[in-house]
């Protein structure tokens, strides 16, 4: 019988047969050795990659000539705007993180990014590495994490609402499709007068990540406005998720604060979201995570480190990017922020299988997220324009949430925007 970890790896590798997905890998030689001169390396990320000051200090202790400056944007959209404004023109960090939804866009400019050496090939999941390989066979991205999703929830708020609160019962409670998930949200709102879900667009993200072809097909055919799966997702979110959501989208100051103040009780949780929650609600004891996801499984996120080829410290940056995405460091990042590893050696480790998270009521997060990884059956195809289409659709949901437009009018606005791209 296949182990849980082996099944997770097989499922994730098999997802590549459904679609192309953004990914990466890379490394460099030991040009930042102790005999080198002083080097300052800037690393630009977003959200929480698990790169704590203590983790980065480990590298600096091993390389006394290196000083690392870590700049972190609040969310990936800010990082994307800066990345494409400066790529090939100077001014980027030595190492720049790229999020999965816009990695295909970055691949169009692979000649502006430093190539990884052949010695690092084969360390990642096949699809994670293959999607970061350009038409000339150059690897230009270091795979960081992948994003299998469970459901994070406030056990104390569930109990007060008369709902099951232990993680096994919550997994049974949410076992079903998206309509069922929103039925439970209705129950919570009726019992408490408050929304259960953090944001309507997180539900849209979860649904869209289960659709094989969303806004375009591999032959270049744009199906965004004619795809019934996308229109159905939009209608479900605007009709049923909005009344049960505290916010239209994520990453606002109020959204961050609400993780602690109980304004909502659930979040759709890829592994990397665990660090976002614990970092913004450090004194809350009620958060937990259930081994379940609406309609089966879904992967949200998973990022890459790239090294701009015009940087001042390219070889030293490649070496640091290699270290930051090594199996050992990926496990440390997972412990710090829940970022689920993409390196095969880490995925197969007993350390991952036995990992727990004290903040989330000692949840067996290694086991839960491995199960969630095994449940992923679709990797959506994402072309270079995916981010633009999806961002515009999220804006359409936000307009309905805010009352700026009704459901049909906002959809029509989105159609016009897509046609103008």
C-alpha positions, 0 to 999 in steps of 0.5 A, spaced: 500 500 500 502 506 498 504 511 504 500 517 505 506 521 503 507 517 497 500 518 495 501 525 496 507 526 491 503 522 486 497 526 486 501 532 485 505 529 480 499 527 476 496 534 476 501 536 471 497 532 466 491 536 467 494 543 465 501 547 465 502 550 472 507 555 474 513 552 478 521 553 478 528 551 481 535 553 481 541 554 485 548 557 484 556 555 486 559 557 492 561 564 490 559 567 497 564 563 501 568 565 507 574 568 502 569 572 498 569 580 500 563 583 503 556 582 500 549 584 501 544 580 498 536 583 498 531 578 498 524 581 496 518 576 498 510 577 500 505 574 505 509 570 509 515 565 506 517 562 513 524 566 512 524 569 519 530 573 522 533 567 525 533 563 519 536 568 515 541 569 520 543 561 520 545 563 513 549 569 515 553 565 520 555 560 515 557 565 510 560 571 515 561 575 509 554 575 507 549 580 509 541 579 508 536 584 507 529 581 507 524 586 504 517 583 505 510 586 501 504 585 504 501 581 498 503 578 492 499 584 487 504 589 490 510 585 489 508 583 481 507 591 480 514 592 482 517 586 479 514 587 472 516 595 472 523 594 474 525 587 470 530 588 465 531 595 467 535 595 474 532 596 481 530 589 483 532 585 489 538 580 488 532 575 489 525 576 487 519 572 489 514 570 484 507 567 485 504 562 481 498 566 478 503 570 475 509 566 474 507 564 467 507 572 465 514 572 468 516 566 464 515 570 458 522 574 460 526 568 462 532 571 458 532 576 463 533 571 469 539 568 471 539 560 469 540 555 475 545 550 474 544 542 471 546 540 478 540 542 482 535 538 477 530 533 479 530 535 486 523 538 486 516 535 484 516 534 476 511 539 474 514 544 479 520 544 476 518 543 469 514 549 469 520 553 470 524 551 464 523 555 458 523 553 451 531 553 451 531 548 457 533 553 462 531 553 469 529 560 472 525 559 478 527 556 485 521 552 487 519 554 494 512 551 496 506 548 494 499 550 497 494 544 498 488 547 502 484 545 508 479 549 512 482 553 518 476 555 523 475 558 530 473 552 535 471 557 540 466 560 535 464 554 532 462 551 539 458 558 541 454 557 535 452 550 536 456 547 531 461 541 532 468 544 534 473 538 534 477 537 528 475 530 526 467 533 527 469 539 523 471 535 517 465 531 517 461 537 518 464 540 511 465 534 507 461 536 501 461 541 495 461 548 495 453 549 496 454 545 502 460 549 505 455 555 504 449 551 507 454 551 513 455 558 513 448 560 513 447 556 519 453 559 522 450 566 520 443 564 523 446 562 530 451 568 531 448 574 526 456 574 523 459 572 517 463 565 517 467 566 512 473 571 512 472 573 504 468 572 498 474 572 493 477 567 497 471 562 496 472 564 488 479 563 489 478 556 491 472 554 486 477 557 480 483 553 483 478 546 481 477 548 474 482 545 469 481 551 464 479 557 467 480 563 462 484 561 456 486 554 453 493 552 451 492 553 444 491 561 446 483 561 445 480 565 450 474 562 454 474 567 460 467 570 458 464 564 455 466 559 460 460 556 464 464 554 470 467 561 471 460 564 470 457 559 475 463 560 480 461 568 480 454 567 481 455 562 487 460 567 490 456 573 489 449 570 491 451 566 497 458 567 499 458 575 499 452 574 505 456 570 509 463 573 508 466 579 512 470 582 507 470 582 499 477 580 499 484 579 503 490 583 505 487 589 508 489 592 515 482 590 517 482 583 515 488 582 518 486 584 525 479 580 524 483 574 525 484 576 532 477 579 534 472 574 531 469 577 526 469 571 522 470 564 524 473 560 518 478 561 512 480 556 506 487 555 508 493 553 504 499 551 508 502 558 508 496 561 511 497 558 517 503 563 518 499 569 516 494 567 522 498 565 527 502 571 526 496 576 526 492 573 532 498 570 536 494 571 543 488 567 540 487 560 542 481 558 538 484 557 531 485 549 529 485 546 522 480 541 519 482 535 514 477 537 509 476 542 503 469 543 499 469 539 493 475 535 494 481 538 494 485 544 491 492 547 491 492 555 492 499 558 491 506 556 491 511 560 489 518 561 486 525 565 487 528 568 481 534 572 480 534 577 476 540 577 471 542 584 471 543 584 479 550 586 482 551 579 486 548 574 481 552 568 483 551 569 490 544 570 490 543 563 486 547 560 492 542 563 497 536 562 493 538 554 492 539 554 500 532 557 501 529 552 497 533 546 499 529 540 503 532 542 510 530 549 509 523 548 506 522 544 512 524 550 517 520 554 513 514 549 514 515 549 521 515 557 521 509 559 517 506 552 514 509 553 507 508 546 505 515 543 501 515 542 494 522 538 494 521 531 494 526 529 499 522 534 504 516 531 502 518 524 503 521 525 510 519 522 517 519 529 519 514 532 515 509 526 516 510 527 524 509 535 524 505 538 528 503 546 530 502 548 537 498 554 535 493 550 531 491 546 538 497 541 536 494 539 529 498 534 525 499 539 520 504 534 516 499 529 516 493 533 514 496 537 509 499 531 506 492 528 505 490 535 502 495 534 497 493 527 495 486 530 494 488 535 489 486 532 482 486 539 478 492 544 476 489 549 473 492 552 466 495 559 467 497 563 461 501 569 461 494 573 462 491 569 468 493 574 473 489 580 469 483 576 468 482 573 475 484 580 478 479 583 474 473 578 476 475 579 483 474 586 482 467 584 479 466 580 486 468 586 490 463 591 486 457 587 488 460 586 495 460 594 496 454 595 492 457 599 487 454 594 481 449 589 481 451 582 480 449 582 472 452 589 471 458 587 474 459 581 470 458 585 464 463 590 466 468 584 467 466 582 460 468 589 457 474 589 461 476 582 458 475 584 451 479 590 452 485 586 454 
